Amino acid sequence: MDRVVEEGRALFVQIAEQLEASVLDGSLAEGERAPSTNELASFHRINPATAAKGINLLVDRGILLKRRGLGMFVAPGAREILTAQRRAQFAANYLDPVITEGRAVGLSVESIIEMLRARA
């Protein structure tokens, strides 16, 4: 895991995103123990409360599970949850604006698909 370095973005969000990336790339497998709040705080040289806030974002979304006395673990189906969320985010951030702009210049969705295929 890389150290948190991106200025201007909340550290806890960056912690959550780095853990998400580890789940998506398989380096943190479902059922595997996730780094603890203290481990993350020490590694990134941040306050443990900040690390906990990042972890709790993932707990709230069902990506990590708390096991009392054992720590945090990657939830079953976490990778699928993240993949579905990322796909929805991709559609909202990239496809919706393309379709909107395409329609504004008189293109049908089918025409836009043809243009994408020609560039792929």
KOLGU-4560 file (N, C-alpha, C; in nm, 3 decimals, padded with zeros to 5 digits):
<recs>
<n_xx: 00.085 n_yy: -00.117 n_zz: 00.000 ca_xx: 00.000 ca_yy: 00.000 ca_zz: 00.000 c_xx: 00.089 c_yy: 00.124 c_zz: 00.000 mol: A seq: 1 type: MET>
<n_xx: 00.057 n_yy: 00.220 n_zz: -00.085 ca_xx: 00.134 ca_yy: 00.344 ca_zz: -00.091 c_xx: 00.091 c_yy: 00.437 c_zz: 00.022 mol: A seq: 2 type: ASP>
<n_xx: 00.182 n_yy: 00.523 n_zz: 00.060 ca_xx: 00.149 ca_yy: 00.622 ca_zz: 00.162 c_xx: 00.051 c_yy: 00.724 c_zz: 00.104 mol: A seq: 3 type: ARG>
<n_xx: -00.030 n_yy: 00.780 n_zz: 00.192 ca_xx: -00.125 ca_yy: 00.883 ca_zz: 00.152 c_xx: -00.047 c_yy: 01.010 c_zz: 00.123 mol: A seq: 4 type: VAL>
<n_xx: -00.063 n_yy: 01.065 n_zz: 00.003 ca_xx: 00.016 ca_yy: 01.181 ca_zz: -00.034 c_xx: -00.063 c_yy: 01.289 c_zz: -00.108 mol: A seq: 5 type: VAL>
<n_xx: -00.183 n_yy: 01.263 n_zz: -00.147 ca_xx: -00.257 ca_yy: 01.357 ca_zz: -00.230 c_xx: -00.307 c_yy: 01.476 c_zz: -00.149 mol: A seq: 6 type: GLU>
<n_xx: -00.253 n_yy: 01.592 n_zz: -00.178 ca_xx: -00.292 ca_yy: 01.715 ca_zz: -00.107 c_xx: -00.433 c_yy: 01.756 c_zz: -00.149 mol: A seq: 7 type: GLU>
<n_xx: -00.503 n_yy: 01.819 n_zz: -00.056 ca_xx: -00.633 ca_yy: 01.874 ca_zz: -00.088 c_xx: -00.748 c_yy: 01.777 c_zz: -00.079 mol: A seq: 8 type: GLY>
<n_xx: -00.721 n_yy: 01.652 n_zz: -00.048 ca_xx: -00.826 ca_yy: 01.551 ca_zz: -00.033 c_xx: -00.818 c_yy: 01.496 c_zz: 00.107 mol: A seq: 9 type: ARG>
<n_xx: -00.932 n_yy: 01.468 n_zz: 00.164 ca_xx: -00.938 ca_yy: 01.418 ca_zz: 00.301 c_xx: -00.857 c_yy: 01.288 c_zz: 00.312 mol: A seq: 10 type: ALA>
<n_xx: -00.773 n_yy: 01.281 n_zz: 00.415 ca_xx: -00.689 ca_yy: 01.163 ca_zz: 00.435 c_xx: -00.772 c_yy: 01.037 c_zz: 00.455 mol: A seq: 11 type: LEU>
<n_xx: -00.882 n_yy: 01.047 n_zz: 00.529 ca_xx: -00.963 ca_yy: 00.927 ca_zz: 00.554 c_xx: -01.023 c_yy: 00.874 c_zz: 00.425 mol: A seq: 12 type: PHE>
<n_xx: -01.056 n_yy: 00.962 n_zz: 00.331 ca_xx: -01.109 ca_yy: 00.918 ca_zz: 00.202 c_xx: -00.999 c_yy: 00.847 c_zz: 00.124 mol: A seq: 13 type: VAL>
<n_xx: -00.878 n_yy: 00.900 n_zz: 00.129 ca_xx: -00.766 ca_yy: 00.836 ca_zz: 00.061 c_xx: -00.736 c_yy: 00.698 c_zz: 00.119 mol: A seq: 14 type: GLN>
<n_xx: -00.746 n_yy: 00.685 n_zz: 00.251 ca_xx: -00.726 ca_yy: 00.555 ca_zz: 00.316 c_xx: -00.829 c_yy: 00.456 c_zz: 00.263 mol: A seq: 15 type: ILE>
<n_xx: -00.955 n_yy: 00.497 n_zz: 00.262 ca_xx: -01.062 ca_yy: 00.410 ca_zz: 00.213 c_xx: -01.039 c_yy: 00.371 c_zz: 00.068 mol: A seq: 16 type: ALA>
<n_xx: -00.998 n_yy: 00.466 n_zz: -00.015 ca_xx: -00.975 ca_yy: 00.437 ca_zz: -00.157 c_xx: -00.858 c_yy: 00.341 c_zz: -00.177 mol: A seq: 17 type: GLU>
<n_xx: -00.754 n_yy: 00.354 n_zz: -00.096 ca_xx: -00.641 ca_yy: 00.263 ca_zz: -00.107 c_xx: -00.681 c_yy: 00.121 c_zz: -00.067 mol: A seq: 18 type: GLN>
<n_xx: -00.761 n_yy: 00.109 n_zz: 00.038 ca_xx: -00.810 ca_yy: -00.024 ca_zz: 00.077 c_xx: -00.901 c_yy: -00.081 c_zz: -00.031 mol: A seq: 19 type: LEU>
<n_xx: -00.986 n_yy: 00.001 n_zz: -00.089 ca_xx: -01.071 ca_yy: -00.043 ca_zz: -00.200 c_xx: -00.986 c_yy: -00.096 c_zz: -00.314 mol: A seq: 20 type: GLU>
<n_xx: -00.883 n_yy: -00.022 n_zz: -00.351 ca_xx: -00.795 ca_yy: -00.063 ca_zz: -00.460 c_xx: -00.731 c_yy: -00.198 c_zz: -00.430 mol: A seq: 21 type: ALA>
<n_xx: -00.694 n_yy: -00.221 n_zz: -00.305 ca_xx: -00.634 ca_yy: -00.349 ca_zz: -00.266 c_xx: -00.734 c_yy: -00.464 c_zz: -00.279 mol: A seq: 22 type: SER>
<n_xx: -00.859 n_yy: -00.437 n_zz: -00.248 ca_xx: -00.963 ca_yy: -00.540 ca_zz: -00.264 c_xx: -00.986 c_yy: -00.565 c_zz: -00.413 mol: A seq: 23 type: VAL>
<n_xx: -00.994 n_yy: -00.459 n_zz: -00.492 ca_xx: -01.019 ca_yy: -00.475 ca_zz: -00.635 c_xx: -00.906 c_yy: -00.548 c_zz: -00.706 mol: A seq: 24 type: LEU>
<n_xx: -00.781 n_yy: -00.521 n_zz: -00.669 ca_xx: -00.669 ca_yy: -00.587 ca_zz: -00.738 c_xx: -00.635 c_yy: -00.723 c_zz: -00.680 mol: A seq: 25 type: ASP>
<n_xx: -00.707 n_yy: -00.762 n_zz: -00.574 ca_xx: -00.689 ca_yy: -00.895 ca_zz: -00.517 c_xx: -00.579 c_yy: -00.906 c_zz: -00.414 mol: A seq: 26 type: GLY>
<n_xx: -00.507 n_yy: -00.797 n_zz: -00.388 ca_xx: -00.402 ca_yy: -00.806 ca_zz: -00.287 c_xx: -00.458 c_yy: -00.814 c_zz: -00.146 mol: A seq: 27 type: SER>
<n_xx: -00.585 n_yy: -00.780 n_zz: -00.131 ca_xx: -00.658 ca_yy: -00.797 ca_zz: -00.005 c_xx: -00.782 c_yy: -00.879 c_zz: -00.040 mol: A seq: 28 type: LEU>
<n_xx: -00.775 n_yy: -01.008 n_zz: -00.014 ca_xx: -00.879 ca_yy: -01.102 ca_zz: -00.058 c_xx: -00.997 c_yy: -01.105 c_zz: 00.039 mol: A seq: 29 type: ALA>
<n_xx: -01.111 n_yy: -01.147 n_zz: -00.012 ca_xx: -01.229 ca_yy: -01.163 ca_zz: 00.071 c_xx: -01.200 c_yy: -01.262 c_zz: 00.183 mol: A seq: 30 type: GLU>
<n_xx: -01.242 n_yy: -01.225 n_zz: 00.302 ca_xx: -01.218 ca_yy: -01.308 ca_zz: 00.419 c_xx: -01.084 c_yy: -01.281 c_zz: 00.487 mol: A seq: 31 type: GLY>
<n_xx: -00.998 n_yy: -01.207 n_zz: 00.420 ca_xx: -00.866 ca_yy: -01.176 ca_zz: 00.474 c_xx: -00.875 c_yy: -01.060 c_zz: 00.574 mol: A seq: 32 type: GLU>
<n_xx: -00.786 n_yy: -01.063 n_zz: 00.673 ca_xx: -00.780 ca_yy: -00.956 ca_zz: 00.771 c_xx: -00.726 c_yy: -00.830 c_zz: 00.705 mol: A seq: 33 type: ARG>
<n_xx: -00.796 n_yy: -00.720 n_zz: 00.725 ca_xx: -00.753 ca_yy: -00.589 ca_zz: 00.673 c_xx: -00.659 c_yy: -00.526 c_zz: 00.774 mol: A seq: 34 type: ALA>
<n_xx: -00.577 n_yy: -00.431 n_zz: 00.729 ca_xx: -00.490 ca_yy: -00.362 ca_zz: 00.824 c_xx: -00.573 c_yy: -00.293 c_zz: 00.934 mol: A seq: 35 type: PRO>
<n_xx: -00.520 n_yy: -00.294 n_zz: 01.054 ca_xx: -00.590 ca_yy: -00.232 ca_zz: 01.166 c_xx: -00.575 c_yy: -00.080 c_zz: 01.159 mol: A seq: 36 type: SER>
<n_xx: -00.656 n_yy: -00.013 n_zz: 01.237 ca_xx: -00.648 ca_yy: 00.132 ca_zz: 01.249 c_xx: -00.507 c_yy: 00.175 c_zz: 01.288 mol: A seq: 37 type: THR>
<n_xx: -00.452 n_yy: 00.108 n_zz: 01.387 ca_xx: -00.317 ca_yy: 00.144 ca_zz: 01.433 c_xx: -00.211 c_yy: 00.116 c_zz: 01.328 mol: A seq: 38 type: ASN>
<n_xx: -00.225 n_yy: 00.005 n_zz: 01.256 ca_xx: -00.130 ca_yy: -00.026 ca_zz: 01.149 c_xx: -00.134 c_yy: 00.081 c_zz: 01.040 mol: A seq: 39 type: GLU>
<n_xx: -00.255 n_yy: 00.119 n_zz: 01.000 ca_xx: -00.270 ca_yy: 00.223 ca_zz: 00.897 c_xx: -00.216 c_yy: 00.357 c_zz: 00.947 mol: A seq: 40 type: LEU>
<n_xx: -00.247 n_yy: 00.391 n_zz: 01.071 ca_xx: -00.201 ca_yy: 00.518 ca_zz: 01.127 c_xx: -00.049 c_yy: 00.523 c_zz: 01.133 mol: A seq: 41 type: ALA>
<n_xx: 00.012 n_yy: 00.414 n_zz: 01.175 ca_xx: 00.157 ca_yy: 00.408 ca_zz: 01.184 c_xx: 00.221 c_yy: 00.415 c_zz: 01.046 mol: A seq: 42 type: SER>
<n_xx: 00.170 n_yy: 00.338 n_zz: 00.953 ca_xx: 00.225 ca_yy: 00.333 ca_zz: 00.817 c_xx: 00.217 c_yy: 00.469 c_zz: 00.750 mol: A seq: 43 type: PHE>
<n_xx: 00.101 n_yy: 00.533 n_zz: 00.760 ca_xx: 00.079 ca_yy: 00.661 ca_zz: 00.692 c_xx: 00.118 c_yy: 00.783 c_zz: 00.776 mol: A seq: 44 type: HIS>
<n_xx: 00.156 n_yy: 00.756 n_zz: 00.902 ca_xx: 00.192 ca_yy: 00.862 ca_zz: 00.995 c_xx: 00.079 c_yy: 00.963 c_zz: 01.011 mol: A seq: 45 type: ARG>
<n_xx: -00.039 n_yy: 00.908 n_zz: 01.043 ca_xx: -00.158 ca_yy: 00.990 ca_zz: 01.064 c_xx: -00.220 c_yy: 00.953 c_zz: 01.198 mol: A seq: 46 type: ILE>
<n_xx: -00.315 n_yy: 01.031 n_zz: 01.240 ca_xx: -00.388 ca_yy: 01.006 ca_zz: 01.364 c_xx: -00.472 c_yy: 00.879 c_zz: 01.348 mol: A seq: 47 type: ASN>
<n_xx: -00.474 n_yy: 00.791 n_zz: 01.449 ca_xx: -00.557 ca_yy: 00.670 ca_zz: 01.440 c_xx: -00.705 c_yy: 00.700 c_zz: 01.416 mol: A seq: 48 type: PRO>
<n_xx: -00.754 n_yy: 00.813 n_zz: 01.466 ca_xx: -00.894 ca_yy: 00.849 ca_zz: 01.443 c_xx: -00.921 c_yy: 00.873 c_zz: 01.294 mol: A seq: 49 type: ALA>
<n_xx: -00.824 n_yy: 00.926 n_zz: 01.224 ca_xx: -00.837 ca_yy: 00.949 ca_zz: 01.079 c_xx: -00.842 c_yy: 00.816 c_zz: 01.006 mol: A seq: 50 type: THR>
<n_xx: -00.753 n_yy: 00.725 n_zz: 01.044 ca_xx: -00.752 ca_yy: 00.591 ca_zz: 00.983 c_xx: -00.884 c_yy: 00.520 c_zz: 01.012 mol: A seq: 51 type: ALA>
<n_xx: -00.934 n_yy: 00.533 n_zz: 01.134 ca_xx: -01.061 ca_yy: 00.468 ca_zz: 01.172 c_xx: -01.176 c_yy: 00.523 c_zz: 01.089 mol: A seq: 52 type: ALA>
<n_xx: -01.173 n_yy: 00.651 n_zz: 01.062 ca_xx: -01.280 ca_yy: 00.711 ca_zz: 00.982 c_xx: -01.280 c_yy: 00.652 c_zz: 00.840 mol: A seq: 53 type: LYS>
<n_xx: -01.163 n_yy: 00.631 n_zz: 00.783 ca_xx: -01.153 ca_yy: 00.568 ca_zz: 00.651 c_xx: -01.204 c_yy: 00.426 c_zz: 00.652 mol: A seq: 54 type: GLY>
<n_xx: -01.165 n_yy: 00.351 n_zz: 00.754 ca_xx: -01.211 ca_yy: 00.213 ca_zz: 00.767 c_xx: -01.363 c_yy: 00.209 c_zz: 00.784 mol: A seq: 55 type: ILE>
<n_xx: -01.415 n_yy: 00.299 n_zz: 00.865 ca_xx: -01.559 ca_yy: 00.300 ca_zz: 00.889 c_xx: -01.641 c_yy: 00.332 c_zz: 00.765 mol: A seq: 56 type: ASN>
<n_xx: -01.583 n_yy: 00.408 n_zz: 00.672 ca_xx: -01.650 ca_yy: 00.430 ca_zz: 00.544 c_xx: -01.675 c_yy: 00.297 c_zz: 00.474 mol: A seq: 57 type: LEU>
<n_xx: -01.575 n_yy: 00.210 n_zz: 00.480 ca_xx: -01.586 ca_yy: 00.080 ca_zz: 00.413 c_xx: -01.676 c_yy: -00.016 c_zz: 00.490 mol: A seq: 58 type: LEU>
<n_xx: -01.677 n_yy: -00.005 n_zz: 00.621 ca_xx: -01.769 ca_yy: -00.086 ca_zz: 00.702 c_xx: -01.913 c_yy: -00.046 c_zz: 00.670 mol: A seq: 59 type: VAL>
<n_xx: -01.938 n_yy: 00.084 n_zz: 00.662 ca_xx: -02.073 ca_yy: 00.132 ca_zz: 00.632 c_xx: -02.122 c_yy: 00.087 c_zz: 00.495 mol: A seq: 60 type: ASP>
<n_xx: -02.029 n_yy: 00.067 n_zz: 00.402 ca_xx: -02.066 ca_yy: 00.024 ca_zz: 00.266 c_xx: -02.064 c_yy: -00.127 c_zz: 00.249 mol: A seq: 61 type: ARG>
<n_xx: -02.034 n_yy: -00.200 n_zz: 00.355 ca_xx: -02.034 ca_yy: -00.345 ca_zz: 00.347 c_xx: -01.910 c_yy: -00.406 c_zz: 00.286 mol: A seq: 62 type: GLY>
<n_xx: -01.802 n_yy: -00.330 n_zz: 00.277 ca_xx: -01.677 ca_yy: -00.379 ca_zz: 00.219 c_xx: -01.593 c_yy: -00.449 c_zz: 00.325 mol: A seq: 63 type: ILE>
<n_xx: -01.591 n_yy: -00.392 n_zz: 00.445 ca_xx: -01.519 ca_yy: -00.452 ca_zz: 00.557 c_xx: -01.618 c_yy: -00.490 c_zz: 00.666 mol: A seq: 64 type: LEU>
<n_xx: -01.582 n_yy: -00.595 n_zz: 00.740 ca_xx: -01.662 ca_yy: -00.640 ca_zz: 00.854 c_xx: -01.579 c_yy: -00.631 c_zz: 00.980 mol: A seq: 65 type: LEU>
<n_xx: -01.641 n_yy: -00.587 n_zz: 01.088 ca_xx: -01.574 ca_yy: -00.586 ca_zz: 01.218 c_xx: -01.601 c_yy: -00.718 c_zz: 01.286 mol: A seq: 66 type: LYS>
<n_xx: -01.496 n_yy: -00.783 n_zz: 01.332 ca_xx: -01.510 ca_yy: -00.904 ca_zz: 01.412 c_xx: -01.454 c_yy: -00.872 c_zz: 01.549 mol: A seq: 67 type: ARG>
<n_xx: -01.543 n_yy: -00.861 n_zz: 01.643 ca_xx: -01.506 ca_yy: -00.818 ca_zz: 01.778 c_xx: -01.388 c_yy: -00.900 c_zz: 01.831 mol: A seq: 68 type: ARG>
<n_xx: -01.285 n_yy: -00.829 n_zz: 01.871 ca_xx: -01.167 ca_yy: -00.891 ca_zz: 01.928 c_xx: -01.070 c_yy: -00.947 c_zz: 01.826 mol: A seq: 69 type: GLY>
<n_xx: -01.110 n_yy: -00.949 n_zz: 01.699 ca_xx: -01.023 ca_yy: -01.006 ca_zz: 01.595 c_xx: -00.974 c_yy: -00.902 c_zz: 01.495 mol: A seq: 70 type: LEU>
<n_xx: -01.053 n_yy: -00.798 n_zz: 01.473 ca_xx: -01.014 ca_yy: -00.694 ca_zz: 01.378 c_xx: -01.112 c_yy: -00.680 c_zz: 01.264 mol: A seq: 71 type: GLY>
<n_xx: -01.064 n_yy: -00.621 n_zz: 01.158 ca_xx: -01.143 ca_yy: -00.596 ca_zz: 01.038 c_xx: -01.107 c_yy: -00.699 c_zz: 00.932 mol: A seq: 72 type: MET>
<n_xx: -01.211 n_yy: -00.742 n_zz: 00.860 ca_xx: -01.193 ca_yy: -00.842 ca_zz: 00.756 c_xx: -01.267 c_yy: -00.798 c_zz: 00.631 mol: A seq: 73 type: PHE>
<n_xx: -01.215 n_yy: -00.840 n_zz: 00.515 ca_xx: -01.283 ca_yy: -00.809 ca_zz: 00.389 c_xx: -01.409 c_yy: -00.895 c_zz: 00.382 mol: A seq: 74 type: VAL>
<n_xx: -01.520 n_yy: -00.830 n_zz: 00.358 ca_xx: -01.651 ca_yy: -00.896 ca_zz: 00.356 c_xx: -01.665 c_yy: -00.986 c_zz: 00.234 mol: A seq: 75 type: ALA>
<n_xx: -01.742 n_yy: -01.095 n_zz: 00.249 ca_xx: -01.774 ca_yy: -01.176 ca_zz: 00.132 c_xx: -01.849 c_yy: -01.090 c_zz: 00.030 mol: A seq: 76 type: PRO>
<n_xx: -01.811 n_yy: -01.101 n_zz: -00.095 ca_xx: -01.876 ca_yy: -01.023 ca_zz: -00.200 c_xx: -01.827 c_yy: -00.880 c_zz: -00.212 mol: A seq: 77 type: GLY>
<n_xx: -01.724 n_yy: -00.843 n_zz: -00.135 ca_xx: -01.674 ca_yy: -00.705 ca_zz: -00.136 c_xx: -01.625 c_yy: -00.663 c_zz: -00.275 mol: A seq: 78 type: ALA>
<n_xx: -01.556 n_yy: -00.752 n_zz: -00.340 ca_xx: -01.502 ca_yy: -00.718 ca_zz: -00.473 c_xx: -01.615 c_yy: -00.691 c_zz: -00.572 mol: A seq: 79 type: ARG>
<n_xx: -01.721 n_yy: -00.772 n_zz: -00.566 ca_xx: -01.835 ca_yy: -00.752 ca_zz: -00.655 c_xx: -01.907 c_yy: -00.622 c_zz: -00.623 mol: A seq: 80 type: GLU>
<n_xx: -01.919 n_yy: -00.590 n_zz: -00.494 ca_xx: -01.982 ca_yy: -00.463 ca_zz: -00.453 c_xx: -01.903 c_yy: -00.346 c_zz: -00.510 mol: A seq: 81 type: ILE>
<n_xx: -01.771 n_yy: -00.350 n_zz: -00.492 ca_xx: -01.687 ca_yy: -00.241 ca_zz: -00.542 c_xx: -01.691 c_yy: -00.231 c_zz: -00.693 mol: A seq: 82 type: LEU>
<n_xx: -01.689 n_yy: -00.345 n_zz: -00.761 ca_xx: -01.694 ca_yy: -00.344 ca_zz: -00.908 c_xx: -01.825 c_yy: -00.282 c_zz: -00.956 mol: A seq: 83 type: THR>
<n_xx: -01.936 n_yy: -00.321 n_zz: -00.895 ca_xx: -02.066 ca_yy: -00.265 ca_zz: -00.933 c_xx: -02.070 c_yy: -00.115 c_zz: -00.907 mol: A seq: 84 type: ALA>
<n_xx: -02.017 n_yy: -00.071 n_zz: -00.793 ca_xx: -02.015 ca_yy: 00.072 ca_zz: -00.761 c_xx: -01.929 c_yy: 00.148 c_zz: -00.860 mol: A seq: 85 type: GLN>
<n_xx: -01.813 n_yy: 00.093 n_zz: -00.893 ca_xx: -01.724 ca_yy: 00.160 ca_zz: -00.988 c_xx: -01.785 c_yy: 00.168 c_zz: -01.127 mol: A seq: 86 type: ARG>
<n_xx: -01.855 n_yy: 00.063 n_zz: -01.167 ca_xx: -01.921 ca_yy: 00.065 ca_zz: -01.299 c_xx: -02.030 c_yy: 00.171 c_zz: -01.303 mol: A seq: 87 type: ARG>
<n_xx: -02.108 n_yy: 00.180 n_zz: -01.196 ca_xx: -02.214 ca_yy: 00.281 ca_zz: -01.190 c_xx: -02.152 c_yy: 00.421 c_zz: -01.191 mol: A seq: 88 type: ALA>
<n_xx: -02.042 n_yy: 00.438 n_zz: -01.119 ca_xx: -01.973 ca_yy: 00.567 ca_zz: -01.116 c_xx: -01.916 c_yy: 00.601 c_zz: -01.253 mol: A seq: 89 type: GLN>
<n_xx: -01.862 n_yy: 00.502 n_zz: -01.321 ca_xx: -01.809 ca_yy: 00.522 ca_zz: -01.457 c_xx: -01.920 c_yy: 00.568 c_zz: -01.550 mol: A seq: 90 type: PHE>
<n_xx: -02.034 n_yy: 00.502 n_zz: -01.542 ca_xx: -02.147 ca_yy: 00.540 ca_zz: -01.628 c_xx: -02.191 c_yy: 00.684 c_zz: -01.600 mol: A seq: 91 type: ALA>
<n_xx: -02.202 n_yy: 00.718 n_zz: -01.473 ca_xx: -02.247 ca_yy: 00.853 ca_zz: -01.436 c_xx: -02.145 c_yy: 00.960 c_zz: -01.475 mol: A seq: 92 type: ALA>
<n_xx: -02.017 n_yy: 00.930 n_zz: -01.455 ca_xx: -01.913 ca_yy: 01.030 ca_zz: -01.480 c_xx: -01.875 c_yy: 01.044 c_zz: -01.626 mol: A seq: 93 type: ASN>
<n_xx: -01.884 n_yy: 00.936 n_zz: -01.703 ca_xx: -01.835 ca_yy: 00.939 ca_zz: -01.840 c_xx: -01.942 c_yy: 00.914 c_zz: -01.945 mol: A seq: 94 type: TYR>
<n_xx: -02.023 n_yy: 00.812 n_zz: -01.928 ca_xx: -02.119 ca_yy: 00.779 ca_zz: -02.032 c_xx: -02.235 c_yy: 00.877 c_zz: -02.038 mol: A seq: 95 type: LEU>
<n_xx: -02.290 n_yy: 00.913 n_zz: -01.924 ca_xx: -02.402 ca_yy: 01.007 ca_zz: -01.925 c_xx: -02.367 c_yy: 01.138 c_zz: -01.994 mol: A seq: 96 type: ASP>
<n_xx: -02.251 n_yy: 01.200 n_zz: -01.962 ca_xx: -02.215 ca_yy: 01.323 ca_zz: -02.035 c_xx: -02.194 c_yy: 01.301 c_zz: -02.185 mol: A seq: 97 type: PRO>
<n_xx: -02.140 n_yy: 01.186 n_zz: -02.224 ca_xx: -02.120 ca_yy: 01.158 ca_zz: -02.367 c_xx: -02.255 c_yy: 01.147 c_zz: -02.437 mol: A seq: 98 type: VAL>
<n_xx: -02.348 n_yy: 01.078 n_zz: -02.375 ca_xx: -02.481 ca_yy: 01.064 ca_zz: -02.435 c_xx: -02.550 c_yy: 01.199 c_zz: -02.443 mol: A seq: 99 type: ILE>
<n_xx: -02.542 n_yy: 01.277 n_zz: -02.337 ca_xx: -02.604 ca_yy: 01.410 ca_zz: -02.337 c_xx: -02.546 c_yy: 01.498 c_zz: -02.447 mol: A seq: 100 type: THR>
<n_xx: -02.413 n_yy: 01.502 n_zz: -02.457 ca_xx: -02.349 ca_yy: 01.583 ca_zz: -02.560 c_xx: -02.379 c_yy: 01.528 c_zz: -02.700 mol: A seq: 101 type: GLU>
<n_xx: -02.378 n_yy: 01.396 n_zz: -02.713 ca_xx: -02.410 ca_yy: 01.335 ca_zz: -02.842 c_xx: -02.549 c_yy: 01.373 c_zz: -02.889 mol: A seq: 102 type: GLY>
<n_xx: -02.645 n_yy: 01.366 n_zz: -02.799 ca_xx: -02.783 ca_yy: 01.405 ca_zz: -02.835 c_xx: -02.790 c_yy: 01.553 c_zz: -02.871 mol: A seq: 103 type: ARG>
<n_xx: -02.711 n_yy: 01.635 n_zz: -02.801 ca_xx: -02.712 ca_yy: 01.779 ca_zz: -02.829 c_xx: -02.662 c_yy: 01.809 c_zz: -02.970 mol: A seq: 104 type: ALA>
<n_xx: -02.576 n_yy: 01.723 n_zz: -03.024 ca_xx: -02.527 ca_yy: 01.744 ca_zz: -03.161 c_xx: -02.594 c_yy: 01.652 c_zz: -03.262 mol: A seq: 105 type: VAL>
<n_xx: -02.706 n_yy: 01.592 n_zz: -03.220 ca_xx: -02.787 ca_yy: 01.515 ca_zz: -03.314 c_xx: -02.748 c_yy: 01.370 c_zz: -03.333 mol: A seq: 106 type: GLY>
<n_xx: -02.672 n_yy: 01.313 n_zz: -03.240 ca_xx: -02.632 ca_yy: 01.172 ca_zz: -03.252 c_xx: -02.726 c_yy: 01.083 c_zz: -03.172 mol: A seq: 107 type: LEU>
<n_xx: -02.757 n_yy: 00.968 n_zz: -03.228 ca_xx: -02.833 ca_yy: 00.868 ca_zz: -03.155 c_xx: -02.738 c_yy: 00.787 c_zz: -03.069 mol: A seq: 108 type: SER>
<n_xx: -02.792 n_yy: 00.715 n_zz: -02.973 ca_xx: -02.708 ca_yy: 00.629 ca_zz: -02.890 c_xx: -02.637 c_yy: 00.526 c_zz: -02.978 mol: A seq: 109 type: VAL>
<n_xx: -02.708 n_yy: 00.475 n_zz: -03.079 ca_xx: -02.648 ca_yy: 00.377 ca_zz: -03.170 c_xx: -02.528 c_yy: 00.437 c_zz: -03.244 mol: A seq: 110 type: GLU>
<n_xx: -02.540 n_yy: 00.563 n_zz: -03.286 ca_xx: -02.429 ca_yy: 00.631 ca_zz: -03.354 c_xx: -02.309 c_yy: 00.647 c_zz: -03.260 mol: A seq: 111 type: SER>
<n_xx: -02.338 n_yy: 00.680 n_zz: -03.137 ca_xx: -02.230 ca_yy: 00.695 ca_zz: -03.038 c_xx: -02.160 c_yy: 00.559 c_zz: -03.017 mol: A seq: 112 type: ILE>
<n_xx: -02.237 n_yy: 00.453 n_zz: -03.008 ca_xx: -02.179 ca_yy: 00.319 ca_zz: -02.992 c_xx: -02.091 c_yy: 00.285 c_zz: -03.110 mol: A seq: 113 type: ILE>
<n_xx: -02.137 n_yy: 00.316 n_zz: -03.231 ca_xx: -02.057 ca_yy: 00.291 ca_zz: -03.351 c_xx: -01.926 c_yy: 00.369 c_zz: -03.347 mol: A seq: 114 type: GLU>
<n_xx: -01.932 n_yy: 00.494 n_zz: -03.300 ca_xx: -01.811 ca_yy: 00.576 ca_zz: -03.289 c_xx: -01.715 c_yy: 00.515 c_zz: -03.188 mol: A seq: 115 type: MET>
<n_xx: -01.767 n_yy: 00.465 n_zz: -03.077 ca_xx: -01.682 ca_yy: 00.400 ca_zz: -02.977 c_xx: -01.616 c_yy: 00.276 c_zz: -03.035 mol: A seq: 116 type: LEU>
<n_xx: -01.693 n_yy: 00.195 n_zz: -03.105 ca_xx: -01.638 ca_yy: 00.072 ca_zz: -03.164 c_xx: -01.528 c_yy: 00.104 c_zz: -03.263 mol: A seq: 117 type: ARG>
<n_xx: -01.545 n_yy: 00.211 n_zz: -03.340 ca_xx: -01.446 ca_yy: 00.248 ca_zz: -03.441 c_xx: -01.314 c_yy: 00.291 c_zz: -03.376 mol: A seq: 118 type: ALA>
<n_xx: -01.322 n_yy: 00.340 n_zz: -03.253 ca_xx: -01.202 ca_yy: 00.386 ca_zz: -03.183 c_xx: -01.139 c_yy: 00.279 c_zz: -03.096 mol: A seq: 119 type: ARG>
<n_xx: -01.209 n_yy: 00.170 n_zz: -03.073 ca_xx: -01.160 ca_yy: 00.065 ca_zz: -02.982 c_xx: -01.057 c_yy: -00.023 c_zz: -03.049 mol: A seq: 120 type: ALA>
</recs>
